[in-house]
Amino acid sequence: MRLRLRACFTWLVVLICCCGVAQAENVTVYRDSFGVPHIYADTLSGAAFAAGYSQAEDRLEQLLQNYRMAAGTLAEVAGPDALEYDIRSRVWQHEAICRELFAKIDPKLQDACRAYIAGVEHFMAEHPDQKPAWAQKLEPFYPIMLGRFIIWGWPEGQAADDLQNAGIEPQPVAYRGSNQWVVAPKRSANGAPIALIDPHLSWYGPFRFYEQRMYAAQDDLAISGACILGVPMPGLGHNQYLSIAMTTGGPDTADVYEETLGPDGTYQVDGEWRKLQTRVEKVRVRMGDKIEEREIKVLSTHHGPVVAQKDGKAYTMAIPYMHEAGLIEELYNVMRSKNLAEAKRALATCQLMPQNVMIATVDGDVFYVRTGRVPVRNHGLPTHKPIPGNNSKNDYAGIHRFSDLVQIENPPQGYMQNNNVSPEHMMKQSPLVPEQHHERFYLYFAEPGPAHQRARATLEQLAADEQVTRDDALEIAFSTEVWAANEWQQRLQSAWQAVPDDQKSSDARQVYDQIAGWDRHSRPDSVGALSYYYFKRALGDELAKAVHVPDTLANEQIAKALGVAAESLRGGPGKLDARFGDLFRVGREGGDRTWPVGGGSLKEVGMATPRAVSFHQDDKLRLGHGGQTSTQVVFLTKPPKSYMVLPLGESDHKESGHWDDQAEKLFSAGKAKDTHFLDREGVKQEATATVELKWPPQA
């Protein structure tokens, strides 16, 4: 017993010395009616400690898995199915680089990371029954490592597209999408900016967001929002001065180089032969009850690691984030900014992946930047296919300054939206057109063509509303409008009138009437929306995808599709007047309850609404599994007022009551709850649980 007490005392001394805490502080965590932690501390370290404790309390296994995935040690637990992910993490050396760079980040953030990890460990020490047998030793730099791992899919995906254009099929990178918009004071009913923060990702796995609010009085820090499980603080959300939102889309930040290989492991540069760099990574893989160790040989040139070989050529990925690990620090600096100028300085470190970023402030400013760590390229080089690597003139000549990036501040339109579109589609008469960047198009980097349904619907809604109220903002955020569906209704009407009455079945007539009277919103209780869905599906795969009515579509095809839709309604939902929410549902996979939901990313039938939900394919029940992950609507008043919702629940413990409660009470109905930002008394009145912690923890 004496030895055990001495060990605890030693651990406490180390924590005090390392984290610079002169004396213990009291930290209070209130759990609101949805189990969301509201953390009140004196210091950032104290708040980070409670964040680690709270996240571990809700989702410990996923948190530990996230770290394993970033470090490349998941296969040791999950088996060979995870080997591909481990190899990728080892190729990019996330763990080794972050271990080295951790000492170079802001000392206050270092302390916060140490405290956060201590909070996770403190929970596991208090609840050994919840600690998995495979739990690894945690390191203070792990949150930084996880941040680096998080961004990697974006530039890696851009480089993968270059490989594909060279006829080489890369390993797939998951699709990512999101919504965001801002309204300036002149178009806001209360005279303050309004912001939507709406990332769209999977509801399961490493990118599932965690909802959190944290306050550190001595550091003047107050943050509400969403974070990836395993980092101390939200990176999407707001503080008491401004909000930050992001969507996928941005400048071209990565390339593939085609290397000329020579004899004995060499490659050519300027007519000379250089030696390929070789590194061996040892990966442990669980095979049943045993652990096997496998050696992975990683070849590299000065451009980056070799990811493919073909016809005597090697292909390397050049990613300018390779020796960087500053994502969490950049977001930390944004979240402690007090105005737009400070937020710009934070963003100017260009550690974010290629993103559309929007800032709104309580001072009334709204700002957009198409950001990323963009290499300065030799003029005229192709950026959509592999670049010849044997000429040093083709190498990067540095990184573009923040001022080079596509951006705009306080546009005269008074609103901006970026639901994964190029800047020309963000507002009507947008000045951010691609022609401005024809010499350096990689700074603009957008797919050609018009905006998609999700963006067009939001654009029209924002442009039409000159005085956006609270209710308007929430309606737009959860909009189930199917843009361009009116064109199909008109075509259906003309086709139906052309069909002889004796060829119209009563079932087909009812389906037609339901579509004709539909308000073009796929709300959960909408009969017309589900009839439209089955009608479009009955047209066949290619026609069903069309957003606009093809000129070639014949009356006979429409009439036949109405009849097939009627049969599908009777055979699937079981009745002609079934509602959209009878088929499209939300709830936990493996759960015993689901609820109707509206909207959805139903691109297969041209029904992508601003409210994004991805569904599993099933004719009896289409269960949501991705889309809106942590929707936030922020009113930048003084102080800000915000609303937020998760699609499922905060906790991974079914018995907690917060496993699927937000799905039932909020998400299903397209609602968001008051965050009670800066409202301690309101939180206390609502709290269902209160946890008192000490930082550093007592021996």
C-alpha positions in Angstrom: 0.0 0.0 0.0 2.9 2.4 0.8 4.4 1.8 -2.6 1.1 2.4 -4.4 0.5 5.7 -2.6 4.0 6.8 -3.4 3.5 6.0 -7.1 0.3 8.1 -7.1 2.0 11.0 -5.4 4.8 10.9 -8.0 2.3 10.9 -10.9 0.6 13.9 -9.4 3.9 15.8 -9.1 4.7 15.1 -12.7 1.3 16.4 -13.8 1.7 19.6 -11.8 5.3 20.2 -13.2 4.5 19.3 -16.8 1.3 21.3 -17.1 2.4 24.3 -15.2 -0.5 24.2 -12.7 0.4 25.9 -9.4 -2.6 24.5 -7.5 -5.6 22.3 -8.1 -8.7 23.9 -9.6 -12.3 22.7 -9.3 -13.9 21.8 -12.7 -17.6 21.3 -13.0 -19.3 19.4 -15.8 -23.1 19.7 -16.2 -24.8 17.2 -18.4 -27.9 18.7 -20.0 -31.1 16.9 -20.8 -29.4 15.3 -23.9 -26.3 14.3 -22.0 -24.1 17.0 -23.6 -21.3 18.2 -21.3 -21.0 21.9 -20.4 -17.6 22.3 -18.9 -16.8 25.1 -16.5 -13.1 25.5 -15.5 -10.7 28.3 -14.5 -8.0 27.3 -17.1 -7.9 25.8 -20.6 -6.0 22.8 -19.1 -8.7 22.3 -16.5 -11.4 22.4 -19.2 -9.3 20.0 -21.5 -9.0 17.6 -18.6 -12.8 17.5 -18.2 -13.2 17.2 -21.9 -11.0 14.0 -22.0 -12.9 12.6 -19.0 -16.3 13.4 -20.6 -15.5 12.0 -24.0 -14.1 8.8 -22.5 -17.3 8.5 -20.4 -19.4 8.6 -23.5 -17.4 6.9 -26.2 -14.2 5.4 -24.9 -13.7 2.6 -27.3 -14.2 4.8 -30.4 -11.8 7.4 -28.9 -9.1 4.7 -28.5 -9.8 3.3 -32.0 -9.4 6.8 -33.5 -5.9 7.0 -32.0 -5.0 3.6 -33.2 -6.2 4.4 -36.7 -4.0 7.6 -36.8 -1.0 5.8 -35.4 -1.4 2.8 -37.7 -2.0 0.2 -35.0 -5.6 -0.7 -35.5 -5.0 -4.0 -37.2 -3.4 -5.2 -34.0 -6.9 -5.1 -32.5 -9.3 -5.3 -35.5 -7.5 -7.8 -37.7 -6.6 -7.8 -41.4 -9.6 -5.7 -42.4 -7.8 -2.7 -40.8 -4.4 -3.4 -42.4 -5.0 -1.0 -45.3 -5.6 1.9 -43.0 -2.6 1.1 -40.9 -0.4 0.9 -43.9 -1.6 4.4 -45.1 -0.9 5.9 -41.7 2.6 4.3 -41.6 3.4 5.6 -45.1 2.6 9.1 -44.0 4.3 8.7 -40.6 1.6 10.5 -38.6 2.8 9.2 -35.3 6.6 9.8 -35.8 6.1 13.3 -37.3 3.7 14.5 -34.6 5.9 13.1 -31.8 8.7 15.3 -33.1 6.7 18.4 -33.8 4.6 18.4 -30.6 7.2 20.5 -28.7 7.0 23.3 -31.4 3.3 24.1 -30.9 1.9 26.7 -28.5 2.9 25.7 -24.9 -0.6 26.4 -23.7 -2.0 24.0 -26.3 0.7 21.4 -25.3 -0.6 21.7 -21.7 -4.2 21.3 -22.8 -3.3 18.1 -24.8 -1.5 16.7 -21.7 -4.5 17.5 -19.6 -6.9 16.0 -22.1 -5.0 12.7 -22.2 -4.8 12.8 -18.3 -8.6 13.2 -18.3 -9.1 10.1 -20.5 -6.7 8.1 -18.3 -8.4 9.4 -15.1 -11.7 8.0 -16.4 -10.2 4.7 -17.2 -8.6 4.5 -13.8 -11.9 5.2 -12.1 -13.8 2.8 -14.4 -11.5 -0.1 -15.1 -14.5 -2.2 -16.2 -14.9 0.0 -19.2 -11.3 0.0 -20.2 -10.8 -2.4 -23.1 -8.1 -5.0 -22.8 -6.5 -3.7 -25.9 -6.3 -0.1 -24.7 -2.9 1.4 -25.7 -0.6 3.7 -23.8 -1.7 7.2 -24.6 0.7 10.0 -25.4 0.2 13.8 -25.0 0.8 14.4 -28.8 -2.0 12.0 -29.8 -4.6 14.8 -30.2 -2.2 16.5 -32.6 -1.6 13.2 -34.4 -5.3 12.7 -34.8 -5.7 16.2 -36.3 -3.1 15.4 -38.9 -4.7 12.1 -39.7 -8.1 13.8 -40.1 -7.0 16.2 -42.8 -5.1 13.6 -44.8 -8.0 12.2 -46.8 -8.5 15.5 -48.6 -5.1 16.1 -50.2 -4.6 12.4 -50.6 -7.9 12.3 -52.5 -6.8 15.1 -54.8 -3.6 13.2 -55.6 -5.6 10.0 -56.1 -7.6 11.8 -58.8 -4.4 12.6 -60.6 -3.4 8.9 -60.5 -6.8 7.9 -61.9 -6.3 10.3 -64.8 -3.1 8.4 -65.6 -5.0 5.1 -65.8 -4.0 3.9 -62.3 -6.8 3.0 -60.0 -5.9 4.3 -56.5 -7.3 3.0 -53.2 -10.7 4.7 -52.7 -11.0 7.8 -50.5 -14.4 8.4 -48.9 -16.7 11.1 -50.2 -17.2 14.1 -47.9 -19.7 16.8 -48.2 -21.2 19.6 -46.1 -23.4 22.8 -46.1 -22.6 26.2 -44.8 -23.9 29.7 -45.3 -23.8 33.2 -43.7 -26.2 36.0 -43.7 -24.9 39.6 -43.2 -26.6 42.0 -40.7 -28.4 43.9 -43.5 -30.4 40.8 -44.4 -30.9 39.5 -40.8 -34.1 40.4 -39.0 -32.3 41.1 -35.8 -29.4 43.0 -37.4 -26.7 40.4 -36.5 -25.0 37.9 -38.8 -26.4 34.3 -38.9 -24.3 31.3 -39.7 -25.0 27.7 -40.6 -22.4 25.0 -39.7 -23.4 21.7 -41.2 -20.8 19.1 -41.9 -21.9 15.9 -43.7 -20.1 12.7 -42.8 -20.7 9.2 -41.6 -22.7 8.7 -38.3 -20.3 5.8 -37.4 -16.6 5.5 -37.2 -13.7 7.9 -36.6 -15.4 11.0 -38.1 -18.5 11.0 -36.0 -18.7 14.3 -34.2 -19.0 14.9 -30.5 -21.0 17.8 -29.1 -19.3 19.9 -26.4 -19.3 23.3 -24.6 -16.4 24.4 -22.6 -15.5 27.5 -20.6 -12.1 28.6 -19.2 -12.6 31.8 -17.2 -8.9 32.8 -16.8 -8.2 32.3 -20.5 -11.4 34.2 -21.6 -12.3 31.1 -23.6 -15.9 30.0 -24.3 -16.5 27.5 -27.1 -19.6 25.7 -28.3 -19.6 23.2 -31.1 -18.5 19.9 -32.5 -15.1 18.1 -32.4 -13.7 14.8 -33.6 -13.6 12.3 -30.7 -10.0 12.5 -29.4 -9.2 16.2 -29.5 -9.7 18.6 -26.6 -12.0 21.3 -28.1 -14.5 21.9 -30.9 -13.1 23.1 -34.2 -16.5 23.7 -35.8 -18.7 26.1 -33.9 -18.3 29.4 -32.2 -16.9 31.3 -29.3 -18.3 34.6 -27.8 -17.0 36.6 -30.8 -17.3 34.6 -34.0 -18.3 31.4 -35.7 -16.4 29.1 -38.1 -17.8 26.7 -40.6 -16.2 24.5 -43.3 -17.2 22.5 -46.4 -15.2 20.3 -48.7 -13.9 22.0 -51.8 -10.8 24.1 -52.2 -7.6 24.7 -54.0 -5.5 21.9 -55.5 -3.1 21.1 -52.7 -1.4 17.9 -53.9 0.1 16.3 -56.9 1.5 13.0 -58.3 5.0 12.9 -59.8 5.9 10.4 -62.4 9.4 9.2 -61.6 11.8 7.6 -64.1 13.3 4.5 -62.5 16.8 3.4 -63.1 19.0 0.4 -62.0 19.6 -0.7 -58.4 16.8 1.3 -56.8 17.5 4.7 -58.4 15.4 7.5 -60.0 16.4 10.2 -62.4 16.5 14.0 -61.7 18.2 16.4 -64.2 20.0 13.6 -66.0 21.5 12.2 -62.7 20.5 9.1 -60.7 19.5 9.4 -57.1 19.0 6.6 -54.7 15.4 5.8 -53.7 14.9 6.2 -49.9 13.8 3.0 -48.2 12.0 2.6 -44.9 10.6 -0.5 -43.3 7.5 -0.3 -41.1 6.5 -3.2 -38.9 2.8 -3.7 -38.6 1.1 -6.0 -36.1 -2.0 -7.8 -37.3 -4.4 -9.9 -35.2 -5.1 -13.2 -36.8 -7.6 -15.0 -34.5 -5.9 -15.5 -31.2 -2.5 -14.7 -32.5 -0.6 -11.5 -33.5 1.5 -11.6 -36.6 4.1 -9.0 -37.5 4.4 -7.9 -41.1 7.1 -5.8 -42.7 6.0 -3.0 -45.1 8.6 -1.5 -47.3 8.1 2.1 -48.1 10.0 3.7 -51.0 10.2 7.5 -51.4 11.8 10.1 -53.6 12.3 13.8 -52.6 8.7 14.4 -53.8 7.1 11.9 -51.5 6.3 8.2 -51.0 5.9 5.8 -54.0 2.2 4.8 -54.1 2.1 3.0 -57.5 4.4 1.6 -60.2 3.5 1.0 -63.8 5.5 0.3 -67.0 8.9 1.0 -65.4 7.7 4.3 -63.8 7.1 5.0 -60.1 4.3 7.4 -59.0 4.9 9.5 -55.9 2.4 11.6 -54.0 3.6 15.1 -53.2 1.5 16.5 -50.3 2.7 19.8 -48.8 1.4 18.9 -45.3 4.0 16.1 -45.1 6.1 17.8 -42.5 3.2 19.7 -40.8 1.1 19.0 -37.8 -0.6 22.3 -37.1 -4.3 21.7 -37.7 -5.4 21.6 -34.0 -3.2 24.7 -33.3 -4.8 26.7 -36.1 -8.3 25.8 -35.0 -7.4 26.6 -31.4 -6.2 30.0 -32.5 -9.4 30.7 -34.5 -11.4 29.7 -31.5 -9.6 32.1 -29.2 -9.9 35.0 -31.8 -11.9 38.0 -30.8 -12.5 39.5 -34.3 -12.1 38.8 -38.0 -8.5 40.1 -38.2 -7.4 37.7 -35.5 -9.2 34.8 -37.2 -7.5 35.6 -40.5 -4.1 35.6 -38.8 -4.9 32.1 -37.4 -6.1 30.8 -40.8 -3.0 32.3 -42.5 -0.9 29.4 -41.2 -2.7 27.3 -43.9 -2.8 24.1 -41.9 -6.4 23.3 -42.9 -7.1 20.7 -45.6 -8.6 22.1 -48.9 -11.8 23.7 -47.6 -14.3 26.4 -48.0 -14.2 28.4 -44.7 -16.7 30.9 -43.6 -16.4 33.2 -40.6 -19.1 35.5 -39.1 -18.5 37.8 -36.2 -20.5 39.7 -33.6 -19.0 42.9 -35.1 -21.1 42.2 -38.2 -18.4 40.9 -40.5 -18.8 37.9 -42.8 -15.8 36.3 -44.6 -15.1 33.5 -47.0 -11.8 31.9 -48.0 -11.0 28.9 -50.2 -8.1 27.7 -48.1 -5.5 25.0 -48.0 -1.8 24.5 -48.1 -1.2 25.3 -51.8 2.2 24.7 -53.4 3.6 27.2 -55.8 3.9 25.3 -59.0 6.0 25.9 -62.1 3.7 27.8 -64.5 2.0 25.7 -67.1 2.4 22.4 -65.3 -0.7 20.1 -65.5 -2.3 19.7 -62.1 -4.8 17.1 -63.0 -2.4 14.3 -64.0 1.1 13.2 -63.0 3.9 15.7 -63.4 7.3 14.6 -64.8 9.5 14.2 -61.8 12.9 14.0 -63.7 13.2 17.8 -64.0 13.8 19.8 -60.9 12.2 22.8 -62.5 8.9 21.0 -61.9 9.4 20.9 -58.1 7.5 23.0 -55.7 8.8 26.6 -55.2 7.2 27.2 -51.8 3.7 27.6 -50.4 1.2 30.3 -51.5 0.6 33.1 -49.1 -2.8 33.4 -47.5 -3.4 36.6 -49.5 -3.1 34.6 -52.7 -6.1 32.4 -51.9 -9.6 33.0 -53.3 -11.5 35.1 -50.7 -14.1 37.8 -50.1 -15.2 39.9 -47.1 -18.6 41.4 -46.6 -20.0 40.9 -50.1 -22.7 43.4 -51.2 -25.2 40.5 -51.7 -25.4 40.2 -47.9 -25.2 36.4 -48.0 -23.0 33.5 -49.1 -23.6 29.7 -49.3 -21.1 27.0 -50.1 -22.8 23.6 -50.1 -19.7 22.1 -51.8 -19.7 24.4 -54.9 -17.1 26.6 -56.6 -17.1 30.2 -55.5 -19.0 31.4 -58.6 -22.1 29.6 -57.3 -22.0 31.0 -53.7 -24.2 34.0 -54.4 -26.1 35.5 -57.3 -23.8 37.7 -59.5 -20.8 36.3 -57.6 -17.6 38.2 -58.3 -15.5 35.1 -57.6 -15.4 33.7 -61.1 -12.8 31.2 -62.4 -11.7 33.6 -65.1 -9.9 35.6 -62.5 -7.6 32.7 -61.8 -6.9 31.3 -65.3 -3.2 31.4 -64.9 -3.3 29.7 -61.5 -6.5 27.8 -61.7 -5.3 25.4 -59.1 -6.0 28.1 -56.5 -9.7 28.0 -57.6 -9.9 24.3 -58.6 -13.5 23.5 -59.2 -15.5 21.0 -61.3 -17.0 22.6 -64.3 -20.8 22.9 -64.7 -23.8 24.3 -62.8 -24.4 23.9 -59.1 -26.1 20.8 -57.8 -29.6 20.6 -56.3 -28.6 21.1 -52.7 -26.7 24.3 -53.4 -29.3 25.7 -55.9 -32.1 25.3 -53.4 -30.2 27.1 -50.6 -29.0 29.8 -53.0 -32.6 30.6 -54.0 -33.9 30.5 -50.4 -31.2 33.0 -49.2 -31.5 35.3 -52.2 -35.3 35.5 -51.8 -35.3 36.2 -48.0 -34.2 39.8 -47.3 -35.0 39.7 -43.6 -34.0 36.3 -42.3 -35.7 35.5 -38.9 -34.8 32.9 -36.4 -37.5 30.6 -37.8 -36.4 31.2 -41.4 -32.8 30.3 -40.5 -33.8 27.0 -38.9 -36.1 26.2 -41.8 -33.3 26.8 -44.4 -30.9 24.8 -42.3 -33.2 21.7 -42.3 -34.8 22.4 -45.7 -36.4 19.4 -47.4 -37.1 21.2 -50.7 -36.5 19.2 -53.8 -35.2 21.8 -56.3 -36.5 21.5 -59.9 -39.2 19.0 -58.9 -41.8 21.5 -60.3 -40.4 20.8 -63.8 -41.3 17.1 -63.4 -44.8 18.0 -62.1 -45.5 20.1 -65.1 -44.2 17.4 -67.5 -46.3 14.8 -65.6 -49.4 17.0 -66.0 -49.0 17.3 -69.8 -48.3 13.5 -70.1 -51.3 12.5 -68.0 -53.6 14.7 -70.0 -52.4 13.0 -73.2 -53.2 9.5 -71.9 -56.7 8.2 -72.8 -58.9 7.8 -69.8 -59.5 4.1 -70.5 -55.8 3.6 -70.1 -55.6 5.2 -66.7 -55.8 2.7 -63.8 -57.3 3.9 -60.5 -54.0 3.2 -58.7 -51.9 5.2 -61.3 -54.5 8.0 -61.0 -54.0 8.2 -57.3 -50.2 8.3 -57.5 -50.5 11.0 -60.2 -52.8 13.1 -58.0 -50.5 12.7 -55.0 -47.5 14.0 -57.0 -49.5 16.7 -58.7 -50.6 18.1 -55.3 -47.2 17.8 -53.7 -45.5 20.9 -52.2 -42.0 19.6 -53.4 -40.8 19.1 -49.9 -39.8 15.6 -48.7 -41.1 16.0 -45.2 -41.6 12.9 -43.1 -45.4 13.1 -43.4 -45.4 13.8 -47.1 -47.4 11.4 -49.3 -46.5 13.1 -52.5 -42.7 12.9 -51.8 -42.8 9.1 -51.5 -45.0 8.8 -54.6 -42.5 11.0 -56.5 -39.6 8.8 -55.2 -41.2 5.6 -56.5 -42.2 7.3 -59.8 -38.7 8.5 -60.5 -37.2 5.1 -59.6 -39.6 3.4 -62.0 -38.1 5.4 -64.9 -35.0 3.3 -64.8 -31.5 4.1 -63.5 -30.4 6.8 -66.0 -33.7 8.7 -66.3 -34.3 8.5 -62.5 -31.0 10.4 -61.8 -32.0 13.4 -64.0 -32.7 16.6 -62.1 -34.2 18.2 -65.1 -36.8 16.5 -67.4 -35.0 15.0 -70.5 -36.4 16.2 -73.8 -36.5 12.5 -74.9 -38.9 11.4 -72.2 -42.1 10.1 -73.8 -45.7 10.3 -72.5 -45.8 6.5 -72.6 -42.8 6.2 -70.3 -44.3 8.5 -67.8 -47.7 6.7 -67.8 -45.9 3.3 -67.4 -43.8 4.6 -64.5 -46.8 5.8 -62.6 -48.3 2.3 -62.8 -45.0 0.7 -61.7 -44.8 3.3 -58.8 -48.2 2.2 -57.7 -47.2 -1.4 -57.6 -44.0 -0.6 -55.7 -46.0 1.4 -53.1 -48.3 -1.6 -52.6 -45.5 -4.1 -52.5 -43.1 -2.1 -50.3 -44.7 0.3 -47.8 -48.0 -1.6 -48.3 -50.4 1.2 -49.3 -50.7 3.9 -52.0 -50.9 6.8 -49.6 -47.8 5.8 -47.6 -45.7 8.7 -46.3 -42.1 9.5 -47.0 -41.2 8.8 -43.3 -42.8 5.3 -43.5 -39.8 4.2 -45.6 -37.0 6.7 -44.7 -36.1 6.4 -41.1 -33.5 7.5 -38.5 -32.1 5.6 -35.5 -29.1 3.6 -34.3 -27.9 0.6 -36.3 -28.6 -2.4 -34.2 -31.3 -0.5 -32.2 -34.9 -1.6 -31.8 -36.5 1.8 -32.6 -36.5 4.1 -35.6 -38.3 7.3 -36.4 -39.5 9.0 -39.7 -37.1 11.5 -41.2 -37.3 14.0 -44.0 -34.9 15.2 -46.7 -32.1 13.2 -48.0 -29.2 12.8 -50.5 -31.2 10.6 -52.9 -29.1 11.4 -56.0 -30.2 8.1 -57.6 -33.7 9.6 -58.1 -32.7 13.3 -58.4 -34.0 14.2 -54.9 -31.0 15.7 -53.1 -32.3 18.2 -50.6 -30.3 20.8 -48.6 -31.0 18.6 -45.6 -28.5 15.8 -46.3 -29.1 12.3 -45.1 -27.6 9.2 -46.7 -29.6 6.0 -46.4 -28.9 2.2 -46.6 -30.5 0.5 -49.6 -33.5 -1.5 -48.4 -37.0 -1.6 -50.0 -38.7 -2.1 -46.6 -36.8 0.4 -44.5 -34.2 2.9 -45.6 -32.2 3.7 -42.4 -30.0 6.8 -42.3 -26.3 6.3 -41.8 -24.7 9.6 -42.7 -25.2 13.2 -43.7 -25.9 16.0 -41.2 -23.6 15.1 -38.3 -23.7 18.2 -36.1 -25.9 20.9 -37.5 -25.5 24.3 -35.8 -27.3 27.6 -36.4 -25.6 30.6 -34.8 -26.9 34.1 -34.3 -23.9 36.4 -33.8 -25.6 38.7 -31.4 -23.8 39.9 -28.3 -23.5 37.3 -26.9 -24.2 34.7 -29.6 -27.3 32.5 -29.5 -27.0 29.1 -31.0 -28.9 25.9 -31.7 -27.5 22.4 -32.4 -28.4 18.8 -33.0 -26.7 15.4 -33.5 -28.3 12.8 -35.7 -28.3 10.0 -33.1 -27.1 10.7 -29.5 -24.1 11.8 -27.5 -23.3 8.5 -25.8 -22.4 5.0 -27.1 -23.9 3.5 -24.0 -27.4 2.3 -24.8 -28.5 2.4 -21.1 -27.5 6.0 -20.7 -30.6 7.4 -22.2 -28.5 9.4 -24.7 -27.9 6.7 -27.2 -30.5 7.7 -29.7 -32.5 10.5 -27.9 -31.6 13.3 -30.3 -32.7 11.1 -33.2 -36.1 10.6 -31.5 -36.8 14.0 -30.1 -34.9 16.4 -32.5 -33.4 15.0 -35.6 -36.4 13.1 -36.8 -38.5 16.3 -36.7 -35.7 18.6 -38.2 -35.3 20.5 -35.0 -32.3 21.8 -33.0 -32.0 22.5 -29.3 -30.8 25.6 -27.5 -27.1 25.3 -26.6 -27.5 27.5 -23.5 -24.2 29.2 -24.6 -22.9 31.4 -21.7 -26.0 30.5 -19.7 -24.7 28.7 -16.7 -27.9 29.1 -14.7 -30.0 27.8 -17.6 -27.7 24.7 -17.9 -27.9 24.1 -14.1 -31.7 24.1 -14.2 -31.8 21.7 -17.1 -28.9 19.4 -15.9 -29.6 15.8 -15.4 -26.2 15.1 -13.9 -23.3 17.1 -12.4 -19.7 15.9 -12.1 -17.1 17.7 -10.0 -13.5 17.1 -11.0 -10.1 18.3 -9.7 -7.4 19.4 -12.0 -4.8 18.0 -11.5 -6.6 14.9 -10.2 -6.0 14.2 -6.5 -3.8 11.3 -5.4 
